[in-house]
Amino acid sequence: MERDTHRYTQTSIAMAIENIKITLTNGQKYKLRLPDTLQEIDCKRTAIFVFDNLEVYEGCSDGEVDEDDDFCIFKPGVNYGAALPFKRLVGWAYKRGKQ
């Protein structure tokens, strides 16, 4: 019996990664933006951040990645936040609905 093997090119993998769509438990659907677009984020808008362990965080970010490869998210109006690992970020999207 011969094994069926699939060969994917870097282009086809990149296309699959670019089109990640998720549905949260509350039913809201999002199309994720690529991690390398994080520097374009609007720090005044709330976003969701999805990581490779399927954890989802919500907050604002300035999109800056520090020397430890972490980026910060924070709640609007708060002067502190949490540092999250950029290397584990699968994608992000602006939050819809009530914030």
Secondary structure, 3 states (H helix, E strand, C coil): CCCCCCCCCHHHHHHHHHCCEEECCCCCEEECECHHHHHHCCCCCCEEEEECCCCEEEEECCCCECCCCEEEEECCCCCCEEEEEHHHEEEEEECCCCC
